[in-house]
Amino acid sequence: MPLRPLPLGAARITGGFWSERQRINRTSTIPAAAQRLEEAGTLLNFRRAADRSSVGQFAGKLFADTDVYKWLEAVAWEQAREPAGDLAAWQTTTSALVAAAQEPDGYLNTYTRLVLDGQRYGDLEKGHELYCAGHLLQAAVAQSRATGDRTLLDVACRLADLLCKTFGPGRLEGVDGHPLIEMALVDLYRETGTPSYLELASYFVEARGHGLLTPPGHHGPAYFQDHLPVRAVRTLAGHAVRALYLAAGATDVAVETGDTELLDALRATWQTMVGSQTYLTGGVGSRWYGEAFGDPFELPPDTAYCETCAAIASVQWSWRLLLATGESRYADLIERTLCNAVTSGVSLTGDSFFYVNTLKVRQHAYADDQRSAIGGRQPWYGTACCPPNVMRTLSSLDQLVATSDDNGVQLQLYAPAAVTAEIGAGTVGLEVTTEYPWHGTVRVRVTESPGEAWTLGLRLPAWAAGCTLAINGVEQRTGAVGRLLPLRRSWQAGDELVLELPVEARRTSPDERIDSVRGCIAIERGPLVYCFEQLDQDVVLDETAVVPGALVERERLELLGGVTTVEVPARDGQTLTAIPYYAWANRTVGPMTVWVSE
């Protein structure tokens, strides 16, 4: 059954694991990005484009505009969470700068203005013009929803109106080599109600796979998803971020147009991805060459690419499928990916980042004379897509906590939170308290309830076999996991549910078809995937193996911001210590592995 996102501000994370990540994002990551955007010359590009007098001078990659737009989106979501003077100043001055750089007819791209002397759409394969436009549209929608400021929205609508006049049947027939505009146009359609935006998004989705793009070099058309029509794809191929942004946008189009055939095709493709192309961490993209998806079960840990942006795009697609279907499997992947593949992309201090999130770093890669040059998070990148993508994701995370429909409210992401929702019966209020993911007790107290019966849905993660539930102290049956548990009754203010999820360490064996980790095991605990850093071991990781025996958990409040470690028995009487994967490479850079020989 389709679900609805809650209105902005209706769900608020109030503490715990995710609140701390959001605090660091707000106080460290976003301010650091303001400085990096200046140092990299990205903001300077807009100033040069605005004064129309600096043709030939440009800093960074041709798609650098998007770094500003994603940062502005994060600033907007933070303004919605809690307004602040520095955020408001960044929003006002930078939005005005973007508006000043816009051409009289609505076109906006600083690379085109400064390097190509205004020559538009001459390289749709690699030029990223529509990709940049898409991030502007998304930032504009966020700013409008979060703050009511229409500065960027007016810019976005003028640009989108120009795109609608430029592209489509009987006009310029083409698509961008980097999908994103499809998703962004639907976002703008939902914000403004302008039908032409949805029509153009539909065109861009349907135009894929018909040879409109010239393959770049050795990559071939699959690199930018032009090898097959979207409806015909069942296994994702090519550049992982591109593929997932396109899938998310196509899902938006399918939902808004009522196209069940397209939605069914996308659901089948998602199932192939999660069943055979997704790492244990939720990361995707197994090939460095082309930053691409590999074949089914091609998931080598040591050459895993797993770009941070790909993990975020996976979350965006799964969220759309969750809303379209109400099926908990999508929320399960969202949680897995957020807890592991996304959070690993930023340091615990919030000021350095991973572009690539590998699952194994070998011992021999760290000879003493190489340590300074290999691995480790970086304060910024020449291609800086991932850092601001993390920022906007964490700033908007409250929006993933809960959903609703006419019958009730569904809790999708467990965190201390306050939730208010309007349903068919009236107003519902919930207060969630928990120390998840470190502990499995989730308390949900009803703070407001209409007089009629309504349904409270609790997500039972697929890993949570053996979970229990009590309502006002009375034990309830939970049934199978991996689904949403619907609890319908005439709830009263003060009613309390206690869900006990078995957050305890467990061994995980890989699918036998993944030849690169056959004969290995990994450690998971609740939604967290664990890894072994050489720093914590008395034996060389590449030369040991684990053996049967009890897994010993230790709560280490002084370590890595407060984590629970897991001690795993190894051969020759040794013990290996595992830490949460997201926290690796925060003390030193060295060998690490998620999978270890058994």
C-alpha positions as CSV (number, residue, x, y, z in Angstrom):
1,M,0.0,0.0,0.0
2,P,1.5,3.4,-0.9
3,L,2.7,5.6,1.9
4,R,3.1,9.4,2.3
5,P,6.2,11.3,3.6
6,L,5.3,13.4,6.6
7,P,5.3,17.2,6.2
8,L,8.6,18.8,6.9
9,G,9.1,19.2,10.7
10,A,6.5,16.5,11.6
11,A,9.3,14.1,12.6
12,R,12.3,15.2,14.6
13,I,15.3,13.2,15.7
14,T,15.9,14.2,19.3
15,G,18.9,12.3,20.5
16,G,21.1,9.3,20.1
17,F,23.3,8.0,17.3
18,W,21.8,9.9,14.4
19,S,21.4,13.1,16.4
20,E,25.1,13.1,17.1
21,R,25.9,12.6,13.4
22,Q,23.6,15.5,12.6
23,R,25.2,17.7,15.3
24,I,28.7,17.2,13.8
25,N,27.3,17.7,10.3
26,R,25.9,21.1,11.4
27,T,28.7,22.4,13.5
28,S,31.7,20.9,11.6
29,T,30.9,19.6,8.2
30,I,28.7,22.4,6.7
31,P,31.0,25.2,8.0
32,A,34.1,23.4,6.7
33,A,32.4,23.1,3.3
34,A,31.8,26.9,3.2
35,Q,35.6,27.3,3.5
36,R,36.4,24.6,1.0
37,L,34.0,26.0,-1.6
38,E,35.9,29.3,-1.4
39,E,39.4,27.7,-1.4
40,A,38.5,25.6,-4.4
41,G,37.2,28.6,-6.4
42,T,33.8,27.1,-6.8
43,L,32.0,30.2,-5.4
44,L,34.4,32.4,-7.4
45,N,33.1,30.8,-10.5
46,F,29.6,32.2,-9.7
47,R,31.1,35.6,-9.0
48,R,32.9,35.6,-12.4
49,A,29.8,34.4,-14.2
50,A,27.7,37.1,-12.5
51,D,29.9,40.0,-13.5
52,R,30.1,38.6,-17.1
53,S,33.7,39.8,-17.5
54,S,35.9,36.8,-16.7
55,V,35.5,34.5,-19.7
56,G,38.2,31.9,-19.8
57,Q,38.8,31.8,-16.0
58,F,37.3,28.7,-14.3
59,A,38.3,26.7,-11.2
60,G,37.6,23.0,-10.8
61,K,35.6,20.4,-12.7
62,L,33.0,21.4,-15.2
63,F,30.3,20.2,-12.9
64,A,31.6,22.1,-9.8
65,D,28.3,24.2,-9.6
66,T,26.6,21.1,-8.1
67,D,28.9,21.3,-5.0
68,V,27.4,24.7,-4.2
69,Y,23.8,23.5,-4.8
70,K,24.1,20.5,-2.6
71,W,25.7,22.6,0.2
72,L,22.8,25.1,-0.2
73,E,20.4,22.2,0.1
74,A,22.0,21.1,3.4
75,V,21.9,24.6,4.7
76,A,18.2,24.8,3.9
77,W,17.4,21.5,5.7
78,E,19.4,22.7,8.7
79,Q,17.4,26.0,8.7
80,A,14.2,23.9,9.0
81,R,15.7,21.9,11.9
82,E,16.8,25.0,13.8
83,P,17.3,28.4,12.2
84,A,20.7,30.1,12.8
85,G,22.3,33.4,11.8
86,D,25.3,31.8,10.0
87,L,23.1,29.5,8.1
88,A,20.7,32.3,7.1
89,A,23.6,34.4,6.0
90,W,25.1,31.7,3.8
91,Q,21.7,31.0,2.3
92,T,20.9,34.6,1.5
93,T,24.3,35.6,0.1
94,T,24.9,32.5,-1.9
95,S,21.4,32.3,-3.3
96,A,21.7,35.9,-4.4
97,L,25.0,35.0,-6.1
98,V,23.5,32.1,-7.9
99,A,20.6,34.3,-9.1
100,A,23.0,36.9,-10.3
101,A,24.8,34.4,-12.4
102,Q,21.7,33.4,-14.3
103,E,21.4,34.4,-18.0
104,P,18.5,36.6,-19.0
105,D,16.6,33.7,-20.7
106,G,17.0,31.5,-17.6
107,Y,20.0,29.5,-18.5
108,L,22.6,28.9,-15.8
109,N,25.9,27.1,-15.9
110,T,29.1,28.8,-14.9
111,Y,31.4,26.4,-16.9
112,T,29.4,27.1,-20.1
113,R,29.5,30.9,-19.4
114,L,33.2,31.1,-18.5
115,V,34.8,28.4,-20.6
116,L,32.5,27.7,-23.6
117,D,31.5,31.4,-24.0
118,G,27.9,30.5,-23.7
119,Q,27.8,27.6,-26.2
120,R,25.1,25.3,-24.8
121,Y,24.3,21.6,-25.1
122,G,27.2,20.8,-27.4
123,D,28.4,17.8,-25.3
124,L,25.4,16.2,-23.6
125,E,27.5,13.0,-23.0
126,K,30.1,14.6,-20.8
127,G,29.0,18.3,-20.3
128,H,26.8,17.7,-17.2
129,E,24.6,20.8,-18.0
130,L,21.4,19.1,-17.1
131,Y,23.0,17.3,-14.1
132,C,24.0,20.7,-12.7
133,A,20.5,22.0,-13.4
134,G,19.0,19.1,-11.5
135,H,21.0,19.8,-8.4
136,L,19.9,23.5,-8.6
137,L,16.3,22.4,-8.8
138,Q,16.6,20.1,-5.8
139,A,18.3,22.8,-3.7
140,A,15.6,25.3,-4.7
141,V,12.8,23.0,-3.7
142,A,14.5,22.3,-0.4
143,Q,15.0,26.0,0.3
144,S,11.4,26.8,-0.5
145,R,10.0,24.0,1.7
146,A,12.4,24.5,4.5
147,T,12.5,28.3,4.8
148,G,9.8,29.8,2.5
149,D,12.6,31.7,0.6
150,R,11.8,31.7,-3.1
151,T,15.1,33.1,-4.3
152,L,16.4,29.8,-5.7
153,L,12.9,28.6,-6.6
154,D,12.4,31.5,-9.0
155,V,15.8,30.8,-10.5
156,A,15.0,27.1,-10.8
157,C,11.6,27.7,-12.5
158,R,13.1,30.1,-15.0
159,L,15.7,27.5,-15.9
160,A,13.2,24.6,-16.0
161,D,10.9,26.6,-18.2
162,L,13.8,27.1,-20.6
163,L,14.6,23.4,-20.6
164,C,10.9,22.6,-21.4
165,K,11.2,24.9,-24.4
166,T,14.5,23.4,-25.5
167,F,14.2,19.6,-25.1
168,G,11.6,17.0,-26.2
169,P,9.9,15.7,-29.3
170,G,10.1,18.2,-32.1
171,R,12.8,20.1,-30.3
172,L,16.3,19.1,-29.2
173,E,16.1,15.4,-28.7
174,G,18.7,14.3,-26.2
175,V,19.4,13.3,-22.6
176,D,22.2,14.2,-20.2
177,G,25.1,11.8,-19.8
178,H,24.7,12.1,-16.0
179,P,21.1,11.4,-14.9
180,L,19.6,13.5,-12.1
181,I,17.4,16.0,-13.9
182,E,14.6,13.5,-14.1
183,M,14.3,13.3,-10.3
184,A,14.8,17.0,-9.9
185,L,12.0,17.9,-12.4
186,V,9.5,15.8,-10.5
187,D,10.6,17.4,-7.3
188,L,9.9,20.8,-8.9
189,Y,6.6,19.6,-10.3
190,R,5.5,18.5,-6.8
191,E,6.5,21.9,-5.4
192,T,4.9,24.1,-8.1
193,G,2.3,21.9,-9.8
194,T,3.6,22.9,-13.2
195,P,2.7,20.0,-15.6
196,S,5.4,20.7,-18.1
197,Y,8.1,19.7,-15.6
198,L,6.6,16.3,-15.1
199,E,6.2,15.9,-18.9
200,L,9.9,16.7,-19.5
201,A,10.9,14.3,-16.8
202,S,8.9,11.6,-18.4
203,Y,10.5,12.4,-21.8
204,F,14.0,12.1,-20.3
205,V,13.2,8.7,-18.8
206,E,11.7,7.3,-21.9
207,A,14.4,8.7,-24.2
208,R,17.1,6.5,-22.5
209,G,18.3,3.5,-24.4
210,H,17.6,4.8,-27.9
211,G,21.1,5.8,-28.9
212,L,20.9,9.6,-28.2
213,L,24.2,9.6,-26.5
214,T,27.6,8.8,-28.1
215,P,29.5,6.3,-26.0
216,P,32.6,7.9,-24.3
217,G,35.7,6.0,-25.2
218,H,35.8,2.4,-24.0
219,H,32.9,2.7,-21.6
220,G,30.1,2.1,-24.0
221,P,26.5,3.2,-23.7
222,A,25.9,1.3,-20.5
223,Y,28.2,3.8,-18.7
224,F,25.4,6.4,-18.8
225,Q,22.4,4.1,-19.0
226,D,21.8,4.4,-22.7
227,H,22.2,0.8,-23.6
228,L,18.6,-0.2,-22.9
229,P,15.3,1.5,-22.4
230,V,14.6,1.9,-18.7
231,R,11.6,-0.5,-18.9
232,A,13.8,-3.2,-20.3
233,V,16.5,-3.0,-17.7
234,R,16.6,-5.8,-15.1
235,T,20.2,-5.7,-14.1
236,L,21.9,-2.3,-13.4
237,A,25.0,-1.6,-15.4
238,G,27.4,1.2,-15.9
239,H,28.3,4.1,-13.6
240,A,26.6,3.3,-10.3
241,V,25.6,6.9,-9.3
242,R,24.2,7.6,-12.7
243,A,22.2,4.3,-12.7
244,L,20.7,4.9,-9.3
245,Y,19.8,8.6,-9.9
246,L,18.0,7.5,-13.1
247,A,16.2,4.7,-11.3
248,A,15.0,7.1,-8.6
249,G,13.8,9.6,-11.1
250,A,12.1,6.9,-13.2
251,T,10.3,5.8,-10.0
252,D,9.1,9.3,-9.4
253,V,7.8,9.5,-12.9
254,A,6.1,6.1,-12.6
255,V,4.3,7.2,-9.3
256,E,3.2,10.6,-10.6
257,T,1.9,9.2,-13.9
258,G,0.4,6.0,-12.5
259,D,2.6,3.9,-14.7
260,T,2.5,0.5,-13.0
261,E,4.4,-1.2,-15.8
262,L,7.4,1.1,-15.3
263,L,7.1,0.8,-11.5
264,D,7.1,-3.1,-11.7
265,A,10.1,-3.0,-13.9
266,L,12.0,-0.8,-11.5
267,R,11.0,-3.0,-8.5
268,A,12.4,-6.1,-10.4
269,T,15.6,-4.2,-11.1
270,W,16.0,-3.2,-7.4
271,Q,15.5,-6.8,-6.4
272,T,18.4,-7.9,-8.7
273,M,20.6,-5.1,-7.3
274,V,20.0,-6.0,-3.6
275,G,20.1,-9.7,-4.2
276,S,23.3,-9.9,-6.2
277,Q,25.0,-6.5,-6.7
278,T,25.0,-5.0,-3.2
279,Y,27.8,-5.3,-0.7
280,L,27.1,-6.3,2.9
281,T,27.5,-2.7,3.9
282,G,24.8,-1.6,1.4
283,G,27.5,-0.1,-0.8
284,V,27.2,-0.5,-4.5
285,G,29.6,-0.3,-7.5
286,S,32.2,-3.0,-7.6
287,R,34.3,-1.8,-10.4
288,W,36.8,1.1,-10.3
289,Y,36.8,1.3,-14.0
290,G,33.8,3.4,-14.8
291,E,32.8,3.6,-11.1
292,A,30.4,0.9,-12.2
293,F,28.2,-1.9,-11.2
294,G,29.7,-5.3,-11.9
295,D,28.0,-8.5,-12.9
296,P,25.7,-10.3,-10.4
297,F,27.8,-11.6,-7.5
298,E,30.9,-9.7,-8.7
299,L,31.5,-8.2,-5.2
300,P,35.3,-8.3,-4.5
301,P,36.0,-6.6,-1.1
302,D,39.5,-5.3,-1.8
303,T,38.6,-3.6,-5.1
304,A,35.1,-2.4,-4.1
305,Y,34.5,1.1,-5.3
306,C,31.3,1.8,-3.3
307,E,31.3,5.5,-3.9
308,T,29.6,7.5,-1.1
309,C,27.3,9.2,-3.7
310,A,26.2,5.8,-4.9
311,A,25.2,4.8,-1.4
312,I,23.2,8.0,-1.0
313,A,21.6,7.4,-4.4
314,S,20.6,3.9,-3.3
315,V,18.9,5.4,-0.2
316,Q,17.0,7.9,-2.4
317,W,15.8,5.2,-4.7
318,S,14.8,2.8,-1.9
319,W,12.9,5.7,-0.2
320,R,10.8,6.3,-3.3
321,L,10.0,2.6,-3.7
322,L,9.1,2.4,0.0
323,L,6.6,5.2,-0.5
324,A,5.3,3.7,-3.7
325,T,4.7,0.2,-2.2
326,G,4.8,0.3,1.6
327,E,7.1,-2.7,1.6
328,S,9.6,-2.9,4.5
329,R,12.4,-4.5,2.4
330,Y,13.1,-1.0,1.0
331,A,13.4,0.5,4.5
332,D,15.7,-2.3,5.6
333,L,18.1,-1.5,2.8
334,I,17.8,2.2,3.6
335,E,18.9,1.5,7.2
336,R,21.7,-0.9,6.2
337,T,23.1,1.6,3.7
338,L,22.8,4.7,6.0
339,C,24.4,2.9,9.0
340,N,27.4,1.6,7.0
341,A,28.0,2.8,3.5
342,V,26.9,6.4,4.0
343,T,28.3,7.1,7.5
344,S,31.7,5.6,6.5
345,G,32.0,8.3,3.9
346,V,32.6,11.0,6.5
347,S,35.0,11.1,9.5
348,L,33.8,11.1,13.1
349,T,35.0,14.7,13.3
350,G,33.0,15.6,10.2
351,D,35.8,17.4,8.3
352,S,37.2,14.7,6.1
353,F,35.7,12.2,3.6
354,F,35.9,9.0,1.7
355,Y,35.0,9.0,-2.0
356,V,35.6,5.3,-2.2
357,N,34.4,2.9,0.6
358,T,36.4,-0.3,0.3
359,L,35.7,-3.4,2.4
360,K,39.3,-4.6,2.5
361,V,42.8,-3.0,2.6
362,R,45.6,-5.5,2.3
363,Q,48.6,-5.7,4.5
364,H,51.1,-5.3,1.7
365,A,49.6,-2.0,0.6
366,Y,51.0,-0.3,3.7
367,A,54.8,-0.5,3.5
368,D,56.2,2.2,5.8
369,D,57.3,4.4,2.9
370,Q,53.8,4.4,1.5
371,R,51.5,5.1,4.4
372,S,51.3,8.8,3.9
373,A,50.2,8.4,0.3
374,I,47.6,5.5,0.5
375,G,44.2,5.6,2.0
376,G,42.6,7.9,4.5
377,R,39.8,10.4,4.2
378,Q,40.5,13.7,2.5
379,P,39.3,17.2,3.5
380,W,38.0,17.8,0.0
381,Y,38.3,16.4,-3.5
382,G,38.8,17.8,-7.0
383,T,35.7,16.0,-7.8
384,A,33.8,17.0,-4.6
385,C,30.5,15.4,-5.2
386,C,30.5,13.2,-2.1
387,P,31.1,15.6,0.8
388,P,28.1,17.9,0.1
389,N,26.0,14.9,-0.7
390,V,26.6,13.5,2.8
391,M,25.8,17.0,4.2
392,R,22.3,17.2,2.6
393,T,21.6,13.6,3.5
394,L,22.3,14.0,7.2
395,S,20.5,17.3,7.3
396,S,17.4,15.8,5.8
397,L,17.5,12.5,7.8
398,D,14.5,13.4,10.0
399,Q,12.3,13.0,7.0
400,L,13.0,9.3,6.8
401,V,11.9,8.5,10.4
402,A,8.3,7.9,9.7
403,T,5.6,7.7,7.0
404,S,1.8,7.8,7.0
405,D,-1.3,6.9,5.1
406,D,-5.0,7.5,5.7
407,N,-5.1,4.6,8.3
408,G,-2.1,5.4,10.4
409,V,1.6,6.1,11.0
410,Q,4.6,3.8,10.3
411,L,8.0,4.0,12.1
412,Q,10.7,3.3,9.5
413,L,14.0,4.5,11.1
414,Y,14.4,3.9,14.8
415,A,15.9,6.8,16.7
416,P,14.9,9.0,19.6
417,A,12.2,11.1,17.9
418,A,9.0,13.1,18.2
419,V,6.5,12.5,15.5
420,T,3.2,14.2,14.7
421,A,1.0,13.2,11.8
422,E,-2.4,14.0,10.4
423,I,-4.3,10.8,9.3
424,G,-7.8,10.1,8.4
425,A,-9.0,9.8,12.0
426,G,-7.2,13.0,13.2
427,T,-3.9,13.9,14.8
428,V,-1.4,11.3,16.0
429,G,1.5,12.1,18.3
430,L,4.4,9.7,19.1
431,E,7.5,9.9,21.3
432,V,10.2,7.4,20.6
433,T,13.0,6.7,23.1
434,T,15.8,4.2,22.3
435,E,19.6,3.7,22.4
436,Y,19.4,1.9,19.0
437,P,21.6,0.8,17.3
438,W,23.7,0.0,20.3
439,H,20.8,-1.5,22.3
440,G,17.6,-3.0,21.0
441,T,14.9,-1.6,23.2
442,V,12.6,0.8,21.4
443,R,9.9,2.5,23.4
444,V,7.0,4.2,21.6
445,R,4.7,6.3,23.7
446,V,1.4,7.7,22.2
447,T,1.2,11.4,23.1
448,E,-1.8,12.3,21.1
449,S,-4.5,10.1,19.5
450,P,-7.9,10.7,17.8
451,G,-11.0,9.0,19.2
452,E,-11.2,6.5,16.4
453,A,-9.1,3.4,15.8
454,W,-5.9,3.8,13.7
455,T,-2.9,1.7,12.8
456,L,0.6,2.1,14.2
457,G,3.1,0.3,12.0
458,L,6.5,-1.0,13.4
459,R,9.2,-2.1,11.1
460,L,10.6,-5.5,12.0
461,P,14.1,-5.6,10.4
462,A,14.8,-8.8,8.5
463,W,17.7,-9.6,10.8
464,A,15.6,-9.3,13.9
465,A,14.3,-12.9,14.3
466,G,13.2,-13.4,17.9
467,C,12.1,-9.8,18.5
468,T,9.4,-9.3,21.1
469,L,6.7,-6.7,21.7
470,A,4.7,-5.5,24.6
471,I,1.8,-3.0,24.7
472,N,1.2,-1.5,28.1
473,G,3.1,-4.4,29.6
474,V,1.1,-7.1,27.8
475,E,3.1,-9.4,25.5
476,Q,2.1,-9.4,21.8
477,R,2.7,-11.7,18.9
478,T,5.1,-10.3,16.3
479,G,5.1,-13.0,13.7
480,A,7.6,-13.0,10.8
481,V,10.3,-10.3,10.5
482,G,11.3,-8.4,7.4
483,R,7.9,-6.6,7.3
484,L,5.9,-3.9,8.8
485,L,3.9,-5.0,11.8
486,P,0.4,-3.3,11.8
487,L,-1.1,-2.6,15.2
488,R,-4.6,-1.3,14.9
489,R,-6.6,-0.3,17.9
490,S,-8.2,2.8,19.6
491,W,-4.9,4.1,21.0
492,Q,-5.0,6.4,24.0
493,A,-2.5,9.1,25.0
494,G,-0.1,7.4,27.4
495,D,-0.2,4.0,25.7
496,E,3.3,2.5,25.5
497,L,4.8,0.0,23.2
498,V,8.1,-1.7,23.9
499,L,9.8,-3.4,21.0
500,E,12.8,-5.5,21.8
501,L,15.1,-6.1,18.9
502,P,17.9,-8.7,19.3
503,V,20.8,-6.4,18.9
504,E,23.6,-8.9,19.4
505,A,26.7,-9.9,17.5
506,R,26.2,-12.5,14.8
507,R,28.3,-14.3,12.2
508,T,27.2,-13.7,8.6
509,S,28.2,-16.0,5.7
510,P,28.3,-14.8,2.2
511,D,26.3,-16.1,-0.7
512,E,28.3,-19.0,-2.2
513,R,28.2,-17.4,-5.6
514,I,30.4,-14.6,-4.4
515,D,33.7,-16.3,-5.2
516,S,35.9,-13.5,-3.7
517,V,34.7,-14.1,-0.2
518,R,33.8,-17.8,-0.3
519,G,34.9,-19.5,2.9
520,C,34.8,-16.2,4.9
521,I,32.5,-14.7,7.5
522,A,31.6,-11.2,8.6
523,I,30.4,-9.8,11.9
524,E,27.1,-7.9,12.2
525,R,25.4,-6.5,15.2
526,G,21.9,-5.1,14.7
527,P,22.0,-3.0,11.6
528,L,25.7,-2.4,11.9
529,V,28.4,-4.2,9.9
530,Y,31.7,-4.6,11.6
531,C,35.3,-4.7,10.4
532,F,38.7,-5.6,11.7
533,E,41.4,-2.9,11.7
534,Q,45.0,-4.1,12.0
535,L,45.5,-1.5,14.8
536,D,43.4,-3.6,17.1
537,Q,45.0,-7.0,16.5
538,D,48.0,-8.9,17.8
539,V,48.2,-11.0,14.7
540,V,48.4,-10.0,11.0
541,L,44.9,-9.9,9.5
542,D,46.0,-11.4,6.2
543,E,47.5,-14.4,8.0
544,T,44.8,-15.5,10.4
545,A,41.3,-17.0,10.4
546,V,38.4,-17.1,12.9
547,V,37.2,-20.3,14.6
548,P,33.9,-21.3,16.2
549,G,33.2,-19.8,19.6
550,A,31.4,-17.2,21.5
551,L,31.4,-13.6,20.3
552,V,32.1,-11.3,23.2
553,E,30.7,-7.8,23.2
554,R,32.3,-4.9,25.0
555,E,30.8,-1.4,25.4
556,R,33.6,1.1,24.9
557,L,32.4,4.6,25.6
558,E,35.9,6.0,25.3
559,L,36.5,4.5,21.8
560,L,35.6,6.2,18.5
561,G,32.9,8.3,20.0
562,G,31.4,5.4,22.0
563,V,31.0,2.0,20.3
564,T,30.4,-1.6,21.2
565,T,33.3,-3.8,20.0
566,V,33.1,-7.5,19.3
567,E,35.8,-10.0,20.2
568,V,36.0,-13.0,17.8
569,P,38.0,-16.2,18.6
570,A,40.7,-16.9,16.0
571,R,43.0,-19.8,15.4
572,D,46.0,-20.6,17.7
573,G,44.1,-19.2,20.7
574,Q,44.1,-15.6,19.4
575,T,41.3,-13.1,19.5
576,L,40.3,-10.6,16.9
577,T,38.6,-7.3,17.8
578,A,36.0,-5.9,15.5
579,I,34.7,-2.3,15.4
580,P,31.7,-0.8,13.5
581,Y,32.7,-0.5,9.8
582,Y,31.6,3.2,9.7
583,A,34.2,4.1,12.2
584,W,37.3,2.6,10.5
585,A,40.2,4.8,9.5
586,N,39.4,7.4,12.2
587,R,42.5,6.7,14.3
588,T,45.1,5.7,11.7
589,V,45.2,4.4,8.2
590,G,46.2,0.8,7.8
591,P,45.0,-2.7,6.8
592,M,41.3,-3.4,7.4
593,T,38.8,-6.1,6.4
594,V,35.1,-6.8,6.7
595,W,35.4,-10.4,5.6
596,V,37.8,-12.8,7.3
597,S,38.7,-16.4,6.5
598,E,36.8,-19.0,8.5
